[in-house]
């Protein structure tokens, strides 16, 4: 007997039997269901993290704008954003903030939405961080690199990667410096 005749014999023998039919259905349906559940969890994590980053940046900018943040430096602003954005994992290590004055009359959109940290080479982008003068319009851009929880799911694989793995979440805010009275 050759291999093909053995396979034909075995397929005829088990073709009409119904034993194990629910196992076959489970093997076909469960991976699709698990894949969808993992992708849904990834969407939820991404949405909550992005919302918390927006909230953290808005509250930190509010502190700067109202003058409750006494000494505005890059480390203090990063700490404030990450304190308010509690849900973002490894926030302070992966967050980069640019603070720069903008000409309100002749606004020119920045070339990049936001620069992110390159975790492969441990490089922080050279961006402007100046606190500006009185009545000056300020633009704050924050970028945090987040690792997907399930990188092989349909969403984790579809998100645009950044140098050093992970995907970038970007938040932008603007404010006008209050005059010192």
Beta strands, then each sheet from edge to edge (+ up, - down):
strand 1: 95-102
strand 2: 137-146
strand 3: 167-176
sheet 1: 1+ 2- 3+
end
